[in-house]
Structures are given as C-alpha cells and as structure tokens.
Amino acid sequence: MKLWGGRFTKETNQLVHNFNASISFDQKFYHQDIEGSIAHVKMLAKQGILKEADKDKIVKGLMEIRQDLERGDLVITAEHEDIHSFVEAVLTERIGEAGKRLHTGRSRNDQVALDMKLYTRDEIDELSSLVKGLLKELLKLMEENLDTYMPGFTHLQKAQPITLAHHVGAYYEMFDRDCSRLFDIKKRMNYCPLGSGALAGTTYPLDREYSAGLLGFDGPTLNSMDSVADRDYLIELLSALSTIAMHLSRFCEEIIIWNTNEYRFVEIDDSYSTGSSIMPQKKNPDIAELIRGKTGRVYGALVSLLTTMKGIPLAYNKDMQEDKELTFDAIDTVKGCLALFTGMISTMTFRKDVMEASAKNGFTNATDAADYLVNHGVAFRDAHGIVGQLVLFCIGKGIALDDMSLEEFQAISPVFKEDIYEAISLKTCVEKRMTIGAPGQEAMRRVIEIYKRKLVE
C-alpha cells in the first residue's frame, strides 16, 4: 500500500522502491507511530471531523495492532514503504472503510516529524537514566576513596598529590553536565509538529493544542514549515551523545593506562576482560578499548547529519530520511557503552598502596616543599630553584623527597627544619587544600553532599 499512488500510472521500479523505503529501520518506532495516530483521531473526533464510531474503531484497531506487534503475533513486512503505510494498511484490512480516515488532516511529513520526536524524547529519558546510574556509581567511588592518595597528572607527568575521590569527581562533573545537556534538549524539543501538514498546515479545523497535550508536549510548534524541516534537536542530541562518548573515552583511556604493568593502579574484573589466543598471560581491557573505539562511530553520526542538513532548502526533502539510521545507531551505541562502563568500574579493584607509592615517588609534593620555604620567608622564585636542586639530588640517589635526611635538606637550604616531613607528607599535601573544589577531605565531603542533593532533584 502506498499513501501517494493515485497520481501515478506505473508501478515503482523495485530498485527504486528498495532505495526509497525506510521500513527496515523506521519500524523501530511503531509504538510512537501508533501513539501519535491515536492522539490524532481523538482530536479529529473532538473537532467533529471524524465520527465517534469511526474514532472508536480506529483507536481499538490501532491498540490491537500495537499489542500484536509487541507479542510477535504480527510481523512487519518489507513490501510496505514505511511503518506509517504498514500500520494504515493493516488497520484498513482489519476494520475496513474507517481505517482510510486515519490520515485525515495529516501529512506523512508531520507524521514522520512527530514519530521521531516521540522516539527521541523516550530515548533521552533512557539515556538520562543510564547517565544517572553512572553518576551514582562514581559517587560511591568518591565516598569510598576520600583518603586514597594518588598522583595528579598534567602532560601525563606526575604533578601534585590528589585523591582517587578527587580524580573521579572530575568525571562526575563531566557526566553531570551531560545529564543537564540531555535535560535541555528534551525541554527545547518538546513542541508538537502534528497538524503542520506537508508544510503549510491544513484547512481542517484542527485543535493542535489538544493533540500536543495528549502526547505530553508543552504546546504545538509555531511554524509549519520549520516543523517538518527541523532536525536541530537531533543534531543537538548527536552532539550531546558525542560529548558523552568523549567523556567515556577519556576515562577508558586512563583505565587502560592504569591497567598496564607499568602503572598497576587498577585490576579490571575478569568478567570485563578478555585474553589472548596466543599469549596465555594476557588479560586485556577490551571493553575499555571498544568504548574508546566506538566514540568515533558516534562522532561520525553527528558529522553525517550536519553534512546532510547543510544545503537543504525549506521545507521537507527526502534527504532528511538519513537522520534515522544515524540517530538510532548513535543512541544504541552510547546506551551500550554507558551500561558496560558502569558495570566495569563497579567491579574494578583499585590498588591503593600502588597509587600512594606512585604519588610519593613522583615528587608530587615538590610544590608543597616550595610553599614550606615561602612560609619561612624565602621568595617563591628562590624557593622554586631550591626545590629543583632537591629533586635533582633525589633523582641522583633514586629516592623520594620524604626519604632525604634533615642534614641533606639543610645542605641545600638551612631554612629546612624537622617539620618539613609533616609539611610534605601526602596527607598534609592533600588535606591542607581545603577550598571548595580541592581534594581535601572536608572540601570533598561538601561537594559530595551537593552531588547527592542534585541527584534526587
């Protein structure tokens, strides 16, 4: 069944039909298509455009089709061009003449726009739930590791001592922003295109506000041309998904590094690792690597849709059909990555002793040694040079700053006293950083409480 066949005298070439058809992928939102159609016919009956008896038949028929599809009693077939024509054909076959009235006052253009918005809105809810699940796991890690000392890095060089809680907190901030982006997209897109027709509305006295309310929208869209040509919300979503994927990839990269024999900061659980077909000793971080790899796939969807949309005049053009497979794939990819990453970190073991030793042996307390001198009257620039000499001395002897004797400290600067050891201990280095956002325990506890309140809002 074609929704447009009356004007044509020849059957569509089979290759053309196959190339033009979208049912292989748009069947994914059959639920949303039926939901939108039910709202549409209820509105038509309210406005006196459709008889109550016909409305009841159509609604009952659509609900039965949805039920049969969900149970697997009805199979979507490729002979139909798209999910919209499939549903209408099955409905008409089942209920007769009334089924032909389903499409009154509606174009396939605004129907497609509606279905995609409904589907995207549902998927945003699922994505938000997965991101919040990850946030909860990160919050748990933070609470458990307020005193797990480790090196903080810049340029992949050990820089200053921090805690694992503080490091994980940086990713919490990233994923929290991701959550807010999803919320913003849903809020901005939540206007109903149904009733826009092909591009110029319709002469039927539709109640678009009523349809929008039935479907949970904040109201109808205000320009019928934009309504059928708008893909901004999908571009925004793909951008947000690309950012989520990028954040996951960055964290995965660190886990991959931390999992190496050279670092040994973490032990990935066997259930999230794989082995080698030839090297029996190997335990590979394949899940982290795959998540890192799939980030490019999500980026590709964003760039592809931007490229598709960049030269399209108003209003609807068939090019826009390319939005669906890209978006479906990116959503499914990111959902899978979020679920797997959350499971991986929830089962991962952090080697606290190795992390602490790494911070101690990497001169991460050198800045604090300089601050010690400044607090005893030495100009910072001079203090910087003195501590540089200390580091060179330690490198030559293969020891940490903490391992130097007081005599060795004083041989380089007589300002050093016995209290230097307390001043450069990892605990002191971390705990005296108490400003909000810093790694000190009290500062971190304040931040964790803020995060907890936000999660339940």
C-alpha positions in Angstrom: 0.0 0.0 0.0 1.3 3.4 -1.0 0.0 6.6 0.5 0.6 8.5 -2.7 -0.1 6.2 -5.6 -3.2 7.9 -7.2 -1.2 10.3 -9.4 1.0 7.6 -10.9 0.3 5.3 -13.8 3.3 2.9 -13.4 4.4 0.8 -10.6 7.6 1.9 -8.9 10.7 0.2 -10.1 11.7 -2.4 -7.4 15.2 -1.0 -7.0 13.7 2.5 -6.6 11.2 1.1 -4.0 14.0 -0.6 -2.1 16.2 2.6 -2.2 13.3 4.8 -1.2 11.8 2.6 1.5 12.5 3.2 5.2 10.6 0.4 6.8 13.8 -1.6 7.5 14.7 1.0 10.1 11.7 3.2 10.9 9.8 0.2 12.1 11.8 0.8 15.3 9.2 3.5 16.3 6.0 1.6 15.5 4.9 2.3 19.1 5.3 6.0 18.7 3.6 6.0 15.3 0.5 4.3 16.8 0.6 6.6 19.9 0.6 9.6 17.6 -2.2 8.2 15.4 -4.4 7.6 18.4 -4.0 11.2 19.6 -4.7 12.4 16.1 -8.0 10.6 15.7 -9.1 11.6 19.2 -8.6 15.2 18.2 -10.4 14.7 14.9 -13.4 13.4 16.7 -13.3 16.2 19.3 -13.4 18.7 16.4 -16.3 16.9 14.6 -14.1 16.0 11.7 -14.4 12.3 12.4 -17.5 10.4 13.7 -17.2 9.0 17.2 -18.0 5.5 15.9 -15.1 5.7 13.4 -12.8 7.1 16.1 -13.6 4.2 18.4 -13.0 1.6 15.7 -9.7 3.2 14.7 -8.4 3.5 18.3 -9.4 -0.1 19.1 -7.8 -1.3 15.9 -4.6 0.6 16.5 -4.3 -0.7 20.1 -4.8 -4.3 18.8 -2.1 -3.8 16.2 0.3 -2.5 18.8 -0.5 -5.4 21.1 0.0 -7.9 18.3 3.3 -6.4 17.3 4.6 -6.4 20.9 3.6 -10.1 21.3 5.1 -11.1 17.9 1.7 -12.1 16.5 2.1 -9.6 13.7 5.2 -9.2 11.6 6.2 -6.0 9.8 6.9 -6.8 6.2 9.2 -5.2 3.7 6.5 -4.8 1.0 5.4 -1.6 2.6 7.4 1.6 2.1 7.5 2.7 5.7 6.0 2.0 9.1 3.2 4.5 8.6 1.9 2.8 5.5 2.2 -0.6 7.2 0.1 0.4 10.2 -2.5 2.1 8.0 -2.7 -0.9 5.6 -3.2 -3.4 8.5 -5.7 -1.1 10.2 -7.8 -0.8 7.0 -7.6 -4.5 6.3 -8.9 -5.2 9.8 -11.6 -2.5 10.3 -12.5 -1.6 6.7 -13.5 1.9 5.5 -12.9 3.6 8.8 -9.2 2.9 8.5 -9.0 5.0 5.4 -10.0 8.1 7.5 -7.0 7.8 9.8 -4.9 10.1 7.7 -7.4 12.9 7.5 -5.8 16.3 8.2 -2.3 14.9 8.4 0.7 14.5 6.0 3.3 11.9 6.2 5.7 14.8 6.7 4.3 15.9 10.1 3.7 12.3 11.0 7.4 11.5 10.5 8.4 14.6 12.4 6.1 13.6 15.3 7.2 10.0 15.4 10.9 10.9 15.5 10.3 13.5 18.3 8.3 11.0 20.4 11.0 8.3 19.9 13.8 10.8 20.7 12.1 12.0 23.8 11.7 8.4 25.1 15.3 7.6 24.3 16.5 10.8 26.1 14.7 9.5 29.2 16.6 6.2 29.0 19.9 7.9 28.3 19.4 10.2 31.3 18.7 7.2 33.5 21.9 5.5 32.4 24.0 8.6 33.0 22.4 9.0 36.4 23.2 5.3 37.2 26.8 6.1 36.3 26.8 9.2 38.5 25.6 7.1 41.4 28.5 4.6 40.9 31.0 7.5 40.7 29.6 9.0 43.9 30.0 5.7 45.6 33.7 5.5 44.5 34.2 9.0 45.8 32.8 8.3 49.2 35.0 5.2 49.5 38.2 6.8 48.4 38.5 10.2 50.2 41.9 9.1 51.6 43.1 7.1 48.7 46.2 9.1 47.7 47.4 9.1 44.1 49.4 11.3 41.7 47.5 14.0 39.8 48.9 14.5 36.3 49.5 17.2 33.8 51.0 16.3 30.4 50.9 12.7 31.6 53.6 13.7 34.1 53.1 13.4 37.8 52.2 16.8 39.1 50.7 17.1 42.6 49.1 14.6 45.1 45.4 14.2 45.0 42.9 11.5 46.0 41.1 9.0 43.9 37.9 10.6 45.1 39.0 13.9 43.6 40.1 12.4 40.3 36.7 10.5 40.0 35.0 13.8 40.9 36.3 15.4 37.8 34.5 12.8 35.7 31.4 13.2 37.9 31.4 16.9 36.8 31.6 15.9 33.1 28.8 13.4 33.2 26.7 15.7 35.3 27.0 18.3 32.5 26.0 15.6 30.1 22.8 15.0 32.1 22.0 18.7 32.1 22.5 18.8 28.3 20.0 15.9 27.8 17.5 17.7 30.0 17.9 20.9 28.0 17.5 19.2 24.7 14.3 17.5 25.8 12.9 20.8 27.1 13.7 22.7 23.9 12.4 20.0 21.5 9.1 19.3 23.4 6.8 21.0 21.0 4.4 19.0 18.8 4.6 19.2 15.0 1.4 17.3 14.4 -1.0 19.4 12.4 1.6 21.1 10.3 0.7 19.0 7.3 3.1 18.7 4.4 4.5 22.3 5.0 1.5 24.7 5.1 -0.9 23.3 7.7 -4.4 22.2 6.7 -7.9 23.6 6.0 -9.4 21.3 8.6 -10.2 23.0 12.0 -7.6 21.0 13.9 -7.0 21.6 17.6 -3.2 21.4 17.7 -3.1 22.4 21.4 -5.3 19.4 22.3 -3.2 17.0 20.3 0.0 18.3 21.9 -1.5 17.9 25.3 -2.5 14.3 24.7 1.1 13.5 23.7 2.8 15.2 26.6 4.2 18.2 24.7 4.4 21.7 26.1 2.4 23.0 23.1 2.3 23.0 19.3 5.1 24.2 17.1 4.5 27.7 15.7 5.7 27.4 12.1 4.5 24.6 9.9 7.5 24.8 7.5 10.1 24.6 10.3 8.0 21.8 12.0 8.6 19.4 9.1 12.1 20.5 8.3 13.6 20.8 11.8 16.3 18.4 12.7 18.1 20.7 15.1 17.0 18.6 18.1 18.7 15.5 16.5 21.9 17.4 15.8 21.8 18.6 19.4 21.3 15.1 20.7 24.1 13.7 18.5 26.3 16.4 19.8 25.4 15.5 23.4 26.0 11.8 22.6 29.3 12.6 21.1 30.3 14.5 24.3 29.2 11.6 26.5 31.2 9.2 24.3 34.2 11.5 24.5 34.0 11.6 28.3 33.7 7.8 28.4 36.6 7.5 26.1 38.8 9.8 28.2 38.1 7.8 31.3 38.6 4.5 29.4 42.0 5.8 28.2 43.1 6.4 31.8 41.8 3.0 32.9 43.7 1.4 30.0 46.9 3.2 31.2 46.3 2.4 34.9 45.7 -1.3 34.0 49.2 -1.7 32.5 52.0 -3.5 34.3 53.9 -0.2 34.5 51.1 1.5 36.5 49.1 -1.3 38.1 46.7 1.2 39.6 43.6 -1.0 38.8 42.7 -4.6 38.3 39.8 -5.0 35.9 37.4 -7.8 36.8 37.7 -11.0 34.8 34.0 -10.5 33.7 35.0 -7.3 31.9 38.3 -8.6 30.4 39.4 -10.9 27.6 42.5 -13.0 26.9 44.8 -13.6 24.0 44.6 -16.5 21.6 48.4 -17.0 21.7 49.7 -15.4 24.8 48.3 -17.1 27.9 49.5 -14.4 30.4 47.4 -11.7 28.8 44.4 -10.0 30.4 43.2 -7.3 28.0 41.0 -4.2 28.8 38.9 -4.9 25.7 35.7 -3.3 27.0 37.5 0.0 27.7 39.2 -0.2 24.3 35.9 -0.8 22.5 34.2 2.1 24.2 37.1 4.3 23.2 36.8 3.0 19.7 33.1 3.4 19.3 33.4 7.1 20.1 34.5 7.7 16.5 31.3 6.0 15.3 29.2 8.4 17.3 31.1 11.4 16.0 30.5 10.1 12.5 26.7 10.2 13.0 26.9 13.9 14.1 29.1 14.9 11.2 27.0 13.0 8.7 23.7 14.6 9.8 25.3 18.1 9.8 26.5 17.4 6.3 23.1 16.2 5.1 21.3 19.2 6.5 23.8 22.0 5.4 22.4 22.5 1.9 18.7 21.6 2.2 16.2 24.3 1.3 12.8 24.5 3.1 10.7 22.6 3.7 10.8 18.7 3.8 13.3 16.9 1.5 13.9 13.2 1.2 17.5 13.6 2.3 16.1 14.0 5.8 15.3 10.3 5.9 19.0 9.9 6.5 18.5 11.2 10.1 17.1 7.9 11.4 19.6 5.2 11.0 22.4 7.5 12.2 20.5 8.6 15.3 19.3 5.1 16.1 22.8 3.7 15.9 24.3 6.5 17.9 21.7 6.2 20.7 22.1 2.4 20.9 25.9 2.7 20.8 26.0 5.2 23.7 23.4 3.3 25.7 25.5 0.2 25.4 28.7 2.0 26.3 27.2 3.6 29.4 25.8 0.3 30.7 29.1 -1.6 30.1 31.3 1.2 31.5 29.2 1.4 34.7 29.4 -2.3 35.2 33.2 -2.3 34.5 34.0 0.4 37.1 31.6 -1.1 39.7 33.6 -4.4 39.6 37.1 -2.9 39.3 39.7 -3.1 42.1 41.8 0.0 42.9 45.3 -0.7 44.2 45.5 2.0 46.9 49.0 1.1 48.0 50.4 1.3 44.5 48.7 4.6 43.9 50.1 6.1 47.1 53.6 4.8 46.4 53.4 6.3 42.9 52.4 9.7 44.3 55.3 9.6 46.8 57.9 8.5 44.3 56.9 11.1 41.7 57.9 14.2 43.6 54.3 15.3 43.6 55.0 17.1 46.9 57.6 19.3 45.4 55.3 22.3 45.2 54.5 21.9 48.9 58.2 21.9 49.7 58.5 25.2 47.9 55.4 26.5 49.8 57.2 25.5 53.0 60.1 27.7 52.1 57.9 30.6 51.2 56.1 30.3 54.5 59.5 30.6 56.2 60.4 33.8 54.4 62.0 32.6 51.2 60.9 34.3 47.9 58.9 31.9 45.7 61.3 32.2 42.8 64.3 31.3 45.1 62.2 28.5 46.7 61.4 27.1 43.2 65.1 26.8 42.5 66.0 25.3 45.8 63.4 22.5 45.4 64.6 21.9 41.9 68.0 21.1 43.4 66.3 18.8 45.9 64.7 16.9 43.1 67.9 16.6 41.2 69.6 15.3 44.3 66.8 12.7 44.9 66.9 11.5 41.2 70.7 11.0 41.6 70.2 8.8 44.7 67.0 7.1 43.5 64.9 8.3 46.5 61.8 10.4 47.2 61.8 13.8 48.9 60.4 12.1 52.0 63.4 9.8 52.2 66.0 12.6 52.5 67.7 13.2 55.9 67.3 16.6 57.6 71.1 17.1 57.0 70.6 16.5 53.3 67.7 19.1 53.2 69.8 21.6 55.2 72.8 21.1 53.0 70.8 22.6 50.2 68.9 25.2 52.3 69.4 25.8 56.1 65.8 27.0 56.2 64.5 23.5 56.4 63.6 22.2 59.9 62.3 18.9 61.3 58.7 19.9 60.4 59.5 19.7 56.7 58.5 16.0 56.8 55.0 16.7 58.1 54.7 19.6 55.5 55.4 17.3 52.6 53.6 14.2 53.7 50.8 13.2 51.2 48.2 13.5 53.9 49.2 17.1 54.6 49.6 18.0 51.0 46.1 16.9 50.3 44.3 17.9 53.5 45.5 21.5 53.6 43.9 22.1 50.2 40.5 23.0 51.7 38.9 25.4 49.2 35.8 24.2 47.5 36.7 22.1 44.5 40.1 21.0 46.0 41.0 17.4 47.1 40.9 17.9 50.9 38.6 15.6 52.7 36.3 18.3 54.1 36.1 20.1 50.8 35.3 16.8 49.1 32.6 15.9 51.6 30.9 19.2 51.0 31.0 18.6 47.2 29.6 15.0 47.7 26.6 16.4 49.6 25.9 18.8 46.8 26.0 16.0 44.3 23.7 13.9 46.4 21.1 16.7 46.6 21.3 17.3 42.8 20.8 13.6 42.0 17.5 13.4 43.8 16.1 16.7 42.4 
